[in-house]
Amino acid sequence: MLKLPPGQEPAAGDHRTSVVERGSFASARCSCGWTGPARRARDRARRDARAHTQD
Ligand SMILES: [Zn+2]
């Protein structure tokens, strides 16, 4: 499991997204365990995260 800083522990039904960079790619991640596809643009990853939280 990923260790999160205090105050960012995932809560049930809570979707906290962040963008993680891997080399030249960025992908969205959520506290629920969801991970978006790797994107070349951070903005795209952020859009993936937004689409996920709107589900
Ligand atoms: Zn989620």
mmCIF file of the protein (N, C-alpha, C, O) and its ligand, coordinates in Angstrom:
data_MODEL
# 
_entry.id   MODEL 
# 
loop_
_entity.id 
_entity.type 
_entity.pdbx_number_of_molecules 
1 polymer     1 
2 non-polymer 1 
# 
_entity_poly.entity_id                      1 
_entity_poly.type                           'polypeptide(L)' 
_entity_poly.nstd_linkage                   no 
_entity_poly.nstd_monomer                   no 
_entity_poly.pdbx_seq_one_letter_code       MLKLPPGQEPAAGDHRTSVVERGSFASARCSCGWTGPARRARDRARRDARAHTQD 
_entity_poly.pdbx_seq_one_letter_code_can   MLKLPPGQEPAAGDHRTSVVERGSFASARCSCGWTGPARRARDRARRDARAHTQD 
_entity_poly.pdbx_strand_id                 A 
# 
loop_
_entity_poly_seq.entity_id 
_entity_poly_seq.num 
_entity_poly_seq.mon_id 
_entity_poly_seq.hetero 
1 1  MET n 
1 2  LEU n 
1 3  LYS n 
1 4  LEU n 
1 5  PRO n 
1 6  PRO n 
1 7  GLY n 
1 8  GLN n 
1 9  GLU n 
1 10 PRO n 
1 11 ALA n 
1 12 ALA n 
1 13 GLY n 
1 14 ASP n 
1 15 HIS n 
1 16 ARG n 
1 17 THR n 
1 18 SER n 
1 19 VAL n 
1 20 VAL n 
1 21 GLU n 
1 22 ARG n 
1 23 GLY n 
1 24 SER n 
1 25 PHE n 
1 26 ALA n 
1 27 SER n 
1 28 ALA n 
1 29 ARG n 
1 30 CYS n 
1 31 SER n 
1 32 CYS n 
1 33 GLY n 
1 34 TRP n 
1 35 THR n 
1 36 GLY n 
1 37 PRO n 
1 38 ALA n 
1 39 ARG n 
1 40 ARG n 
1 41 ALA n 
1 42 ARG n 
1 43 ASP n 
1 44 ARG n 
1 45 ALA n 
1 46 ARG n 
1 47 ARG n 
1 48 ASP n 
1 49 ALA n 
1 50 ARG n 
1 51 ALA n 
1 52 HIS n 
1 53 THR n 
1 54 GLN n 
1 55 ASP n 
# 
loop_
_struct_asym.id 
_struct_asym.entity_id 
A 1 
B 2 
# 
loop_
_chem_comp.id 
_chem_comp.type 
_chem_comp.mon_nstd_flag 
ALA 'L-peptide linking' y 
ARG 'L-peptide linking' y 
ASP 'L-peptide linking' y 
CYS 'L-peptide linking' y 
GLN 'L-peptide linking' y 
GLU 'L-peptide linking' y 
GLY 'peptide linking'   y 
HIS 'L-peptide linking' y 
LEU 'L-peptide linking' y 
LYS 'L-peptide linking' y 
MET 'L-peptide linking' y 
PHE 'L-peptide linking' y 
PRO 'L-peptide linking' y 
SER 'L-peptide linking' y 
THR 'L-peptide linking' y 
TRP 'L-peptide linking' y 
VAL 'L-peptide linking' y 
ZN  non-polymer         . 
# 
_pdbx_entity_nonpoly.entity_id   2 
_pdbx_entity_nonpoly.name        ? 
_pdbx_entity_nonpoly.comp_id     ZN 
# 
_pdbx_nonpoly_scheme.asym_id         B 
_pdbx_nonpoly_scheme.entity_id       2 
_pdbx_nonpoly_scheme.mon_id          ZN 
_pdbx_nonpoly_scheme.ndb_seq_num     1 
_pdbx_nonpoly_scheme.pdb_seq_num     101 
_pdbx_nonpoly_scheme.auth_seq_num    101 
_pdbx_nonpoly_scheme.pdb_mon_id      ZN 
_pdbx_nonpoly_scheme.auth_mon_id     ZN 
_pdbx_nonpoly_scheme.pdb_strand_id   A 
_pdbx_nonpoly_scheme.pdb_ins_code    . 
# 
loop_
_atom_site.group_PDB 
_atom_site.id 
_atom_site.type_symbol 
_atom_site.label_atom_id 
_atom_site.label_alt_id 
_atom_site.label_comp_id 
_atom_site.label_asym_id 
_atom_site.label_entity_id 
_atom_site.label_seq_id 
_atom_site.pdbx_PDB_ins_code 
_atom_site.Cartn_x 
_atom_site.Cartn_y 
_atom_site.Cartn_z 
_atom_site.occupancy 
_atom_site.B_iso_or_equiv 
_atom_site.pdbx_formal_charge 
_atom_site.auth_seq_id 
_atom_site.auth_comp_id 
_atom_site.auth_asym_id 
_atom_site.auth_atom_id 
_atom_site.pdbx_PDB_model_num 
ATOM   1   N  N  . MET A 1 1  ? 0.837   -1.216 0.000   1.00 0.00 ? 1   MET A N  1 
ATOM   2   C  CA . MET A 1 1  ? 0.000   0.000  0.000   1.00 0.00 ? 1   MET A CA 1 
ATOM   3   C  C  . MET A 1 1  ? 0.862   1.253  0.000   1.00 0.00 ? 1   MET A C  1 
ATOM   4   O  O  . MET A 1 1  ? 1.963   1.293  0.550   1.00 0.00 ? 1   MET A O  1 
ATOM   5   N  N  . LEU A 1 2  ? 0.321   2.249  -0.629  1.00 0.00 ? 2   LEU A N  1 
ATOM   6   C  CA . LEU A 1 2  ? 1.011   3.527  -0.715  1.00 0.00 ? 2   LEU A CA 1 
ATOM   7   C  C  . LEU A 1 2  ? 0.876   4.268  0.605   1.00 0.00 ? 2   LEU A C  1 
ATOM   8   O  O  . LEU A 1 2  ? -0.214  4.335  1.173   1.00 0.00 ? 2   LEU A O  1 
ATOM   9   N  N  . LYS A 1 3  ? 1.970   4.820  1.093   1.00 0.00 ? 3   LYS A N  1 
ATOM   10  C  CA . LYS A 1 3  ? 1.908   5.600  2.341   1.00 0.00 ? 3   LYS A CA 1 
ATOM   11  C  C  . LYS A 1 3  ? 1.581   7.040  2.028   1.00 0.00 ? 3   LYS A C  1 
ATOM   12  O  O  . LYS A 1 3  ? 2.249   7.680  1.215   1.00 0.00 ? 3   LYS A O  1 
ATOM   13  N  N  . LEU A 1 4  ? 0.558   7.542  2.672   1.00 0.00 ? 4   LEU A N  1 
ATOM   14  C  CA . LEU A 1 4  ? 0.121   8.913  2.431   1.00 0.00 ? 4   LEU A CA 1 
ATOM   15  C  C  . LEU A 1 4  ? 0.437   9.779  3.632   1.00 0.00 ? 4   LEU A C  1 
ATOM   16  O  O  . LEU A 1 4  ? 0.407   9.300  4.766   1.00 0.00 ? 4   LEU A O  1 
ATOM   17  N  N  . PRO A 1 5  ? 0.739   11.040 3.404   1.00 0.00 ? 5   PRO A N  1 
ATOM   18  C  CA . PRO A 1 5  ? 0.999   11.951 4.521   1.00 0.00 ? 5   PRO A CA 1 
ATOM   19  C  C  . PRO A 1 5  ? -0.243  12.117 5.388   1.00 0.00 ? 5   PRO A C  1 
ATOM   20  O  O  . PRO A 1 5  ? -1.357  11.899 4.913   1.00 0.00 ? 5   PRO A O  1 
ATOM   21  N  N  . PRO A 1 6  ? -0.068  12.499 6.650   1.00 0.00 ? 6   PRO A N  1 
ATOM   22  C  CA . PRO A 1 6  ? -1.220  12.655 7.544   1.00 0.00 ? 6   PRO A CA 1 
ATOM   23  C  C  . PRO A 1 6  ? -2.245  13.615 6.954   1.00 0.00 ? 6   PRO A C  1 
ATOM   24  O  O  . PRO A 1 6  ? -1.887  14.623 6.345   1.00 0.00 ? 6   PRO A O  1 
ATOM   25  N  N  . GLY A 1 7  ? -3.508  13.297 7.139   1.00 0.00 ? 7   GLY A N  1 
ATOM   26  C  CA . GLY A 1 7  ? -4.562  14.145 6.610   1.00 0.00 ? 7   GLY A CA 1 
ATOM   27  C  C  . GLY A 1 7  ? -4.985  13.734 5.221   1.00 0.00 ? 7   GLY A C  1 
ATOM   28  O  O  . GLY A 1 7  ? -5.913  14.313 4.656   1.00 0.00 ? 7   GLY A O  1 
ATOM   29  N  N  . GLN A 1 8  ? -4.312  12.736 4.660   1.00 0.00 ? 8   GLN A N  1 
ATOM   30  C  CA . GLN A 1 8  ? -4.679  12.300 3.316   1.00 0.00 ? 8   GLN A CA 1 
ATOM   31  C  C  . GLN A 1 8  ? -5.048  10.820 3.282   1.00 0.00 ? 8   GLN A C  1 
ATOM   32  O  O  . GLN A 1 8  ? -5.030  10.192 2.223   1.00 0.00 ? 8   GLN A O  1 
ATOM   33  N  N  . GLU A 1 9  ? -5.378  10.276 4.434   1.00 0.00 ? 9   GLU A N  1 
ATOM   34  C  CA . GLU A 1 9  ? -5.780  8.872  4.453   1.00 0.00 ? 9   GLU A CA 1 
ATOM   35  C  C  . GLU A 1 9  ? -7.081  8.715  3.684   1.00 0.00 ? 9   GLU A C  1 
ATOM   36  O  O  . GLU A 1 9  ? -7.996  9.525  3.829   1.00 0.00 ? 9   GLU A O  1 
ATOM   37  N  N  . PRO A 1 10 ? -7.163  7.684  2.873   1.00 0.00 ? 10  PRO A N  1 
ATOM   38  C  CA . PRO A 1 10 ? -8.390  7.496  2.108   1.00 0.00 ? 10  PRO A CA 1 
ATOM   39  C  C  . PRO A 1 10 ? -9.568  7.131  3.009   1.00 0.00 ? 10  PRO A C  1 
ATOM   40  O  O  . PRO A 1 10 ? -9.446  6.298  3.907   1.00 0.00 ? 10  PRO A O  1 
ATOM   41  N  N  . ALA A 1 11 ? -10.680 7.754  2.760   1.00 0.00 ? 11  ALA A N  1 
ATOM   42  C  CA . ALA A 1 11 ? -11.897 7.437  3.491   1.00 0.00 ? 11  ALA A CA 1 
ATOM   43  C  C  . ALA A 1 11 ? -12.844 6.685  2.559   1.00 0.00 ? 11  ALA A C  1 
ATOM   44  O  O  . ALA A 1 11 ? -12.755 6.802  1.337   1.00 0.00 ? 11  ALA A O  1 
ATOM   45  N  N  . ALA A 1 12 ? -13.732 5.929  3.142   1.00 0.00 ? 12  ALA A N  1 
ATOM   46  C  CA . ALA A 1 12 ? -14.662 5.149  2.329   1.00 0.00 ? 12  ALA A CA 1 
ATOM   47  C  C  . ALA A 1 12 ? -15.515 6.073  1.464   1.00 0.00 ? 12  ALA A C  1 
ATOM   48  O  O  . ALA A 1 12 ? -16.113 7.024  1.965   1.00 0.00 ? 12  ALA A O  1 
ATOM   49  N  N  . GLY A 1 13 ? -15.565 5.795  0.195   1.00 0.00 ? 13  GLY A N  1 
ATOM   50  C  CA . GLY A 1 13 ? -16.373 6.601  -0.709  1.00 0.00 ? 13  GLY A CA 1 
ATOM   51  C  C  . GLY A 1 13 ? -15.733 7.914  -1.074  1.00 0.00 ? 13  GLY A C  1 
ATOM   52  O  O  . GLY A 1 13 ? -16.343 8.745  -1.746  1.00 0.00 ? 13  GLY A O  1 
ATOM   53  N  N  . ASP A 1 14 ? -14.492 8.108  -0.630  1.00 0.00 ? 14  ASP A N  1 
ATOM   54  C  CA . ASP A 1 14 ? -13.807 9.359  -0.924  1.00 0.00 ? 14  ASP A CA 1 
ATOM   55  C  C  . ASP A 1 14 ? -12.867 9.150  -2.109  1.00 0.00 ? 14  ASP A C  1 
ATOM   56  O  O  . ASP A 1 14 ? -12.179 8.134  -2.203  1.00 0.00 ? 14  ASP A O  1 
ATOM   57  N  N  . HIS A 1 15 ? -12.853 10.115 -2.995  1.00 0.00 ? 15  HIS A N  1 
ATOM   58  C  CA . HIS A 1 15 ? -11.965 10.027 -4.151  1.00 0.00 ? 15  HIS A CA 1 
ATOM   59  C  C  . HIS A 1 15 ? -11.037 11.219 -4.153  1.00 0.00 ? 15  HIS A C  1 
ATOM   60  O  O  . HIS A 1 15 ? -11.420 12.323 -4.540  1.00 0.00 ? 15  HIS A O  1 
ATOM   61  N  N  . ARG A 1 16 ? -9.818  10.988 -3.718  1.00 0.00 ? 16  ARG A N  1 
ATOM   62  C  CA . ARG A 1 16 ? -8.811  12.046 -3.743  1.00 0.00 ? 16  ARG A CA 1 
ATOM   63  C  C  . ARG A 1 16 ? -7.827  11.711 -4.849  1.00 0.00 ? 16  ARG A C  1 
ATOM   64  O  O  . ARG A 1 16 ? -7.112  10.712 -4.776  1.00 0.00 ? 16  ARG A O  1 
ATOM   65  N  N  . THR A 1 17 ? -7.797  12.534 -5.849  1.00 0.00 ? 17  THR A N  1 
ATOM   66  C  CA . THR A 1 17 ? -6.937  12.242 -6.994  1.00 0.00 ? 17  THR A CA 1 
ATOM   67  C  C  . THR A 1 17 ? -5.658  13.053 -6.956  1.00 0.00 ? 17  THR A C  1 
ATOM   68  O  O  . THR A 1 17 ? -5.602  14.154 -6.408  1.00 0.00 ? 17  THR A O  1 
ATOM   69  N  N  . SER A 1 18 ? -4.639  12.472 -7.556  1.00 0.00 ? 18  SER A N  1 
ATOM   70  C  CA . SER A 1 18 ? -3.377  13.178 -7.714  1.00 0.00 ? 18  SER A CA 1 
ATOM   71  C  C  . SER A 1 18 ? -2.760  12.716 -9.026  1.00 0.00 ? 18  SER A C  1 
ATOM   72  O  O  . SER A 1 18 ? -3.124  11.675 -9.572  1.00 0.00 ? 18  SER A O  1 
ATOM   73  N  N  . VAL A 1 19 ? -1.822  13.509 -9.519  1.00 0.00 ? 19  VAL A N  1 
ATOM   74  C  CA . VAL A 1 19 ? -1.158  13.153 -10.767 1.00 0.00 ? 19  VAL A CA 1 
ATOM   75  C  C  . VAL A 1 19 ? 0.264   12.716 -10.449 1.00 0.00 ? 19  VAL A C  1 
ATOM   76  O  O  . VAL A 1 19 ? 1.041   13.450 -9.839  1.00 0.00 ? 19  VAL A O  1 
ATOM   77  N  N  . VAL A 1 20 ? 0.581   11.505 -10.878 1.00 0.00 ? 20  VAL A N  1 
ATOM   78  C  CA . VAL A 1 20 ? 1.908   10.955 -10.625 1.00 0.00 ? 20  VAL A CA 1 
ATOM   79  C  C  . VAL A 1 20 ? 2.698   10.934 -11.924 1.00 0.00 ? 20  VAL A C  1 
ATOM   80  O  O  . VAL A 1 20 ? 2.199   10.497 -12.962 1.00 0.00 ? 20  VAL A O  1 
ATOM   81  N  N  . GLU A 1 21 ? 3.934   11.411 -11.856 1.00 0.00 ? 21  GLU A N  1 
ATOM   82  C  CA . GLU A 1 21 ? 4.761   11.438 -13.058 1.00 0.00 ? 21  GLU A CA 1 
ATOM   83  C  C  . GLU A 1 21 ? 5.717   10.270 -13.067 1.00 0.00 ? 21  GLU A C  1 
ATOM   84  O  O  . GLU A 1 21 ? 6.342   9.939  -12.059 1.00 0.00 ? 21  GLU A O  1 
ATOM   85  N  N  . ARG A 1 22 ? 5.816   9.647  -14.243 1.00 0.00 ? 22  ARG A N  1 
ATOM   86  C  CA . ARG A 1 22 ? 6.734   8.526  -14.416 1.00 0.00 ? 22  ARG A CA 1 
ATOM   87  C  C  . ARG A 1 22 ? 7.523   8.792  -15.683 1.00 0.00 ? 22  ARG A C  1 
ATOM   88  O  O  . ARG A 1 22 ? 7.040   8.573  -16.793 1.00 0.00 ? 22  ARG A O  1 
ATOM   89  N  N  . GLY A 1 23 ? 8.739   9.266  -15.499 1.00 0.00 ? 23  GLY A N  1 
ATOM   90  C  CA . GLY A 1 23 ? 9.518   9.623  -16.686 1.00 0.00 ? 23  GLY A CA 1 
ATOM   91  C  C  . GLY A 1 23 ? 8.846   10.768 -17.413 1.00 0.00 ? 23  GLY A C  1 
ATOM   92  O  O  . GLY A 1 23 ? 8.584   11.814 -16.819 1.00 0.00 ? 23  GLY A O  1 
ATOM   93  N  N  . SER A 1 24 ? 8.565   10.583 -18.689 1.00 0.00 ? 24  SER A N  1 
ATOM   94  C  CA . SER A 1 24 ? 7.917   11.645 -19.451 1.00 0.00 ? 24  SER A CA 1 
ATOM   95  C  C  . SER A 1 24 ? 6.413   11.462 -19.474 1.00 0.00 ? 24  SER A C  1 
ATOM   96  O  O  . SER A 1 24 ? 5.702   12.183 -20.174 1.00 0.00 ? 24  SER A O  1 
ATOM   97  N  N  . PHE A 1 25 ? 5.924   10.487 -18.697 1.00 0.00 ? 25  PHE A N  1 
ATOM   98  C  CA . PHE A 1 25 ? 4.489   10.248 -18.658 1.00 0.00 ? 25  PHE A CA 1 
ATOM   99  C  C  . PHE A 1 25 ? 3.899   10.671 -17.322 1.00 0.00 ? 25  PHE A C  1 
ATOM   100 O  O  . PHE A 1 25 ? 4.582   10.694 -16.298 1.00 0.00 ? 25  PHE A O  1 
ATOM   101 N  N  . ALA A 1 26 ? 2.634   11.000 -17.355 1.00 0.00 ? 26  ALA A N  1 
ATOM   102 C  CA . ALA A 1 26 ? 1.906   11.330 -16.133 1.00 0.00 ? 26  ALA A CA 1 
ATOM   103 C  C  . ALA A 1 26 ? 0.621   10.516 -16.124 1.00 0.00 ? 26  ALA A C  1 
ATOM   104 O  O  . ALA A 1 26 ? -0.021  10.331 -17.157 1.00 0.00 ? 26  ALA A O  1 
ATOM   105 N  N  . SER A 1 27 ? 0.261   10.038 -14.950 1.00 0.00 ? 27  SER A N  1 
ATOM   106 C  CA . SER A 1 27 ? -1.003  9.315  -14.854 1.00 0.00 ? 27  SER A CA 1 
ATOM   107 C  C  . SER A 1 27 ? -1.727  9.735  -13.589 1.00 0.00 ? 27  SER A C  1 
ATOM   108 O  O  . SER A 1 27 ? -1.111  10.071 -12.578 1.00 0.00 ? 27  SER A O  1 
ATOM   109 N  N  . ALA A 1 28 ? -3.041  9.707  -13.670 1.00 0.00 ? 28  ALA A N  1 
ATOM   110 C  CA . ALA A 1 28 ? -3.857  10.090 -12.526 1.00 0.00 ? 28  ALA A CA 1 
ATOM   111 C  C  . ALA A 1 28 ? -3.981  8.914  -11.573 1.00 0.00 ? 28  ALA A C  1 
ATOM   112 O  O  . ALA A 1 28 ? -3.991  7.753  -11.982 1.00 0.00 ? 28  ALA A O  1 
ATOM   113 N  N  . ARG A 1 29 ? -4.073  9.246  -10.293 1.00 0.00 ? 29  ARG A N  1 
ATOM   114 C  CA . ARG A 1 29 ? -4.250  8.221  -9.271  1.00 0.00 ? 29  ARG A CA 1 
ATOM   115 C  C  . ARG A 1 29 ? -5.309  8.670  -8.301  1.00 0.00 ? 29  ARG A C  1 
ATOM   116 O  O  . ARG A 1 29 ? -5.494  9.865  -8.068  1.00 0.00 ? 29  ARG A O  1 
ATOM   117 N  N  . CYS A 1 30 ? -6.004  7.703  -7.737  1.00 0.00 ? 30  CYS A N  1 
ATOM   118 C  CA . CYS A 1 30 ? -7.055  8.036  -6.787  1.00 0.00 ? 30  CYS A CA 1 
ATOM   119 C  C  . CYS A 1 30 ? -6.864  7.253  -5.498  1.00 0.00 ? 30  CYS A C  1 
ATOM   120 O  O  . CYS A 1 30 ? -6.283  6.168  -5.492  1.00 0.00 ? 30  CYS A O  1 
ATOM   121 N  N  . SER A 1 31 ? -7.361  7.820  -4.409  1.00 0.00 ? 31  SER A N  1 
ATOM   122 C  CA . SER A 1 31 ? -7.231  7.183  -3.100  1.00 0.00 ? 31  SER A CA 1 
ATOM   123 C  C  . SER A 1 31 ? -8.009  5.870  -3.047  1.00 0.00 ? 31  SER A C  1 
ATOM   124 O  O  . SER A 1 31 ? -7.771  5.049  -2.161  1.00 0.00 ? 31  SER A O  1 
ATOM   125 N  N  . CYS A 1 32 ? -8.939  5.660  -3.989  1.00 0.00 ? 32  CYS A N  1 
ATOM   126 C  CA . CYS A 1 32 ? -9.731  4.432  -3.979  1.00 0.00 ? 32  CYS A CA 1 
ATOM   127 C  C  . CYS A 1 32 ? -8.972  3.281  -4.630  1.00 0.00 ? 32  CYS A C  1 
ATOM   128 O  O  . CYS A 1 32 ? -9.437  2.141  -4.628  1.00 0.00 ? 32  CYS A O  1 
ATOM   129 N  N  . GLY A 1 33 ? -7.800  3.584  -5.188  1.00 0.00 ? 33  GLY A N  1 
ATOM   130 C  CA . GLY A 1 33 ? -7.020  2.532  -5.808  1.00 0.00 ? 33  GLY A CA 1 
ATOM   131 C  C  . GLY A 1 33 ? -7.022  2.601  -7.325  1.00 0.00 ? 33  GLY A C  1 
ATOM   132 O  O  . GLY A 1 33 ? -6.283  1.871  -7.985  1.00 0.00 ? 33  GLY A O  1 
ATOM   133 N  N  . TRP A 1 34 ? -7.845  3.471  -7.875  1.00 0.00 ? 34  TRP A N  1 
ATOM   134 C  CA . TRP A 1 34 ? -7.923  3.615  -9.321  1.00 0.00 ? 34  TRP A CA 1 
ATOM   135 C  C  . TRP A 1 34 ? -6.690  4.326  -9.862  1.00 0.00 ? 34  TRP A C  1 
ATOM   136 O  O  . TRP A 1 34 ? -6.171  5.254  -9.243  1.00 0.00 ? 34  TRP A O  1 
ATOM   137 N  N  . THR A 1 35 ? -6.232  3.879  -11.019 1.00 0.00 ? 35  THR A N  1 
ATOM   138 C  CA . THR A 1 35 ? -5.124  4.542  -11.693 1.00 0.00 ? 35  THR A CA 1 
ATOM   139 C  C  . THR A 1 35 ? -5.505  4.777  -13.146 1.00 0.00 ? 35  THR A C  1 
ATOM   140 O  O  . THR A 1 35 ? -5.991  3.872  -13.824 1.00 0.00 ? 35  THR A O  1 
ATOM   141 N  N  . GLY A 1 36 ? -5.289  5.960  -13.605 1.00 0.00 ? 36  GLY A N  1 
ATOM   142 C  CA . GLY A 1 36 ? -5.610  6.286  -14.984 1.00 0.00 ? 36  GLY A CA 1 
ATOM   143 C  C  . GLY A 1 36 ? -4.495  5.866  -15.922 1.00 0.00 ? 36  GLY A C  1 
ATOM   144 O  O  . GLY A 1 36 ? -3.411  5.487  -15.481 1.00 0.00 ? 36  GLY A O  1 
ATOM   145 N  N  . PRO A 1 37 ? -4.764  5.935  -17.208 1.00 0.00 ? 37  PRO A N  1 
ATOM   146 C  CA . PRO A 1 37 ? -3.742  5.584  -18.201 1.00 0.00 ? 37  PRO A CA 1 
ATOM   147 C  C  . PRO A 1 37 ? -2.605  6.596  -18.222 1.00 0.00 ? 37  PRO A C  1 
ATOM   148 O  O  . PRO A 1 37 ? -2.789  7.762  -17.874 1.00 0.00 ? 37  PRO A O  1 
ATOM   149 N  N  . ALA A 1 38 ? -1.434  6.136  -18.633 1.00 0.00 ? 38  ALA A N  1 
ATOM   150 C  CA . ALA A 1 38 ? -0.275  7.027  -18.725 1.00 0.00 ? 38  ALA A CA 1 
ATOM   151 C  C  . ALA A 1 38 ? -0.470  7.994  -19.884 1.00 0.00 ? 38  ALA A C  1 
ATOM   152 O  O  . ALA A 1 38 ? -0.795  7.600  -21.004 1.00 0.00 ? 38  ALA A O  1 
ATOM   153 N  N  . ARG A 1 39 ? -0.263  9.255  -19.583 1.00 0.00 ? 39  ARG A N  1 
ATOM   154 C  CA . ARG A 1 39 ? -0.423  10.295 -20.604 1.00 0.00 ? 39  ARG A CA 1 
ATOM   155 C  C  . ARG A 1 39 ? 0.880   11.056 -20.780 1.00 0.00 ? 39  ARG A C  1 
ATOM   156 O  O  . ARG A 1 39 ? 1.699   11.140 -19.865 1.00 0.00 ? 39  ARG A O  1 
ATOM   157 N  N  . ARG A 1 40 ? 1.051   11.601 -21.963 1.00 0.00 ? 40  ARG A N  1 
ATOM   158 C  CA . ARG A 1 40 ? 2.237   12.421 -22.206 1.00 0.00 ? 40  ARG A CA 1 
ATOM   159 C  C  . ARG A 1 40 ? 2.061   13.811 -21.635 1.00 0.00 ? 40  ARG A C  1 
ATOM   160 O  O  . ARG A 1 40 ? 3.042   14.496 -21.346 1.00 0.00 ? 40  ARG A O  1 
ATOM   161 N  N  . ALA A 1 41 ? 0.822   14.231 -21.469 1.00 0.00 ? 41  ALA A N  1 
ATOM   162 C  CA . ALA A 1 41 ? 0.547   15.564 -20.929 1.00 0.00 ? 41  ALA A CA 1 
ATOM   163 C  C  . ALA A 1 41 ? -0.126  15.446 -19.570 1.00 0.00 ? 41  ALA A C  1 
ATOM   164 O  O  . ALA A 1 41 ? -1.072  14.679 -19.386 1.00 0.00 ? 41  ALA A O  1 
ATOM   165 N  N  . ARG A 1 42 ? 0.386   16.225 -18.623 1.00 0.00 ? 42  ARG A N  1 
ATOM   166 C  CA . ARG A 1 42 ? -0.167  16.282 -17.279 1.00 0.00 ? 42  ARG A CA 1 
ATOM   167 C  C  . ARG A 1 42 ? -1.638  16.683 -17.306 1.00 0.00 ? 42  ARG A C  1 
ATOM   168 O  O  . ARG A 1 42 ? -2.457  16.188 -16.532 1.00 0.00 ? 42  ARG A O  1 
ATOM   169 N  N  . ASP A 1 43 ? -1.941  17.588 -18.218 1.00 0.00 ? 43  ASP A N  1 
ATOM   170 C  CA . ASP A 1 43 ? -3.304  18.092 -18.317 1.00 0.00 ? 43  ASP A CA 1 
ATOM   171 C  C  . ASP A 1 43 ? -4.280  16.975 -18.649 1.00 0.00 ? 43  ASP A C  1 
ATOM   172 O  O  . ASP A 1 43 ? -5.404  16.941 -18.148 1.00 0.00 ? 43  ASP A O  1 
ATOM   173 N  N  . ARG A 1 44 ? -3.834  16.066 -19.498 1.00 0.00 ? 44  ARG A N  1 
ATOM   174 C  CA . ARG A 1 44 ? -4.675  14.923 -19.853 1.00 0.00 ? 44  ARG A CA 1 
ATOM   175 C  C  . ARG A 1 44 ? -4.928  14.042 -18.633 1.00 0.00 ? 44  ARG A C  1 
ATOM   176 O  O  . ARG A 1 44 ? -6.044  13.578 -18.399 1.00 0.00 ? 44  ARG A O  1 
ATOM   177 N  N  . ALA A 1 45 ? -3.858  13.825 -17.861 1.00 0.00 ? 45  ALA A N  1 
ATOM   178 C  CA . ALA A 1 45 ? -3.978  12.999 -16.659 1.00 0.00 ? 45  ALA A CA 1 
ATOM   179 C  C  . ALA A 1 45 ? -4.955  13.642 -15.678 1.00 0.00 ? 45  ALA A C  1 
ATOM   180 O  O  . ALA A 1 45 ? -5.741  12.957 -15.024 1.00 0.00 ? 45  ALA A O  1 
ATOM   181 N  N  . ARG A 1 46 ? -4.890  14.968 -15.587 1.00 0.00 ? 46  ARG A N  1 
ATOM   182 C  CA . ARG A 1 46 ? -5.804  15.677 -14.688 1.00 0.00 ? 46  ARG A CA 1 
ATOM   183 C  C  . ARG A 1 46 ? -7.245  15.528 -15.169 1.00 0.00 ? 46  ARG A C  1 
ATOM   184 O  O  . ARG A 1 46 ? -8.181  15.446 -14.375 1.00 0.00 ? 46  ARG A O  1 
ATOM   185 N  N  . ARG A 1 47 ? -7.393  15.496 -16.485 1.00 0.00 ? 47  ARG A N  1 
ATOM   186 C  CA . ARG A 1 47 ? -8.739  15.329 -17.035 1.00 0.00 ? 47  ARG A CA 1 
ATOM   187 C  C  . ARG A 1 47 ? -9.267  13.932 -16.731 1.00 0.00 ? 47  ARG A C  1 
ATOM   188 O  O  . ARG A 1 47 ? -10.451 13.747 -16.447 1.00 0.00 ? 47  ARG A O  1 
ATOM   189 N  N  . ASP A 1 48 ? -8.372  12.958 -16.797 1.00 0.00 ? 48  ASP A N  1 
ATOM   190 C  CA . ASP A 1 48 ? -8.760  11.588 -16.450 1.00 0.00 ? 48  ASP A CA 1 
ATOM   191 C  C  . ASP A 1 48 ? -9.237  11.547 -15.014 1.00 0.00 ? 48  ASP A C  1 
ATOM   192 O  O  . ASP A 1 48 ? -10.250 10.919 -14.702 1.00 0.00 ? 48  ASP A O  1 
ATOM   193 N  N  . ALA A 1 49 ? -8.498  12.223 -14.134 1.00 0.00 ? 49  ALA A N  1 
ATOM   194 C  CA . ALA A 1 49 ? -8.853  12.248 -12.715 1.00 0.00 ? 49  ALA A CA 1 
ATOM   195 C  C  . ALA A 1 49 ? -10.209 12.904 -12.514 1.00 0.00 ? 49  ALA A C  1 
ATOM   196 O  O  . ALA A 1 49 ? -11.018 12.435 -11.714 1.00 0.00 ? 49  ALA A O  1 
ATOM   197 N  N  . ARG A 1 50 ? -10.455 13.973 -13.228 1.00 0.00 ? 50  ARG A N  1 
ATOM   198 C  CA . ARG A 1 50 ? -11.722 14.684 -13.087 1.00 0.00 ? 50  ARG A CA 1 
ATOM   199 C  C  . ARG A 1 50 ? -12.867 13.788 -13.566 1.00 0.00 ? 50  ARG A C  1 
ATOM   200 O  O  . ARG A 1 50 ? -13.920 13.709 -12.933 1.00 0.00 ? 50  ARG A O  1 
ATOM   201 N  N  . ALA A 1 51 ? -12.641 13.124 -14.684 1.00 0.00 ? 51  ALA A N  1 
ATOM   202 C  CA . ALA A 1 51 ? -13.677 12.242 -15.220 1.00 0.00 ? 51  ALA A CA 1 
ATOM   203 C  C  . ALA A 1 51 ? -13.971 11.115 -14.239 1.00 0.00 ? 51  ALA A C  1 
ATOM   204 O  O  . ALA A 1 51 ? -15.118 10.688 -14.100 1.00 0.00 ? 51  ALA A O  1 
ATOM   205 N  N  . HIS A 1 52 ? -12.938 10.638 -13.564 1.00 0.00 ? 52  HIS A N  1 
ATOM   206 C  CA . HIS A 1 52 ? -13.126 9.555  -12.594 1.00 0.00 ? 52  HIS A CA 1 
ATOM   207 C  C  . HIS A 1 52 ? -13.953 10.005 -11.402 1.00 0.00 ? 52  HIS A C  1 
ATOM   208 O  O  . HIS A 1 52 ? -14.845 9.285  -10.954 1.00 0.00 ? 52  HIS A O  1 
ATOM   209 N  N  . THR A 1 53 ? -13.663 11.179 -10.893 1.00 0.00 ? 53  THR A N  1 
ATOM   210 C  CA . THR A 1 53 ? -14.400 11.653 -9.704  1.00 0.00 ? 53  THR A CA 1 
ATOM   211 C  C  . THR A 1 53 ? -15.828 12.033 -10.048 1.00 0.00 ? 53  THR A C  1 
ATOM   212 O  O  . THR A 1 53 ? -16.677 12.146 -9.164  1.00 0.00 ? 53  THR A O  1 
ATOM   213 N  N  . GLN A 1 54 ? -16.094 12.231 -11.339 1.00 0.00 ? 54  GLN A N  1 
ATOM   214 C  CA . GLN A 1 54 ? -17.448 12.578 -11.739 1.00 0.00 ? 54  GLN A CA 1 
ATOM   215 C  C  . GLN A 1 54 ? -18.287 11.352 -12.042 1.00 0.00 ? 54  GLN A C  1 
ATOM   216 O  O  . GLN A 1 54 ? -19.482 11.471 -12.314 1.00 0.00 ? 54  GLN A O  1 
ATOM   217 N  N  . ASP A 1 55 ? -17.687 10.192 -12.000 1.00 0.00 ? 55  ASP A N  1 
ATOM   218 C  CA . ASP A 1 55 ? -18.403 8.945  -12.275 1.00 0.00 ? 55  ASP A CA 1 
ATOM   219 C  C  . ASP A 1 55 ? -19.476 8.648  -11.235 1.00 0.00 ? 55  ASP A C  1 
ATOM   220 O  O  . ASP A 1 55 ? -20.164 7.631  -11.331 1.00 0.00 ? 55  ASP A O  1 
HETATM 221 ZN ZN . ZN  B 2 .  ? -11.596 6.975  -6.948  1.00 0.00 2 101 ZN  A ZN 1 
# 
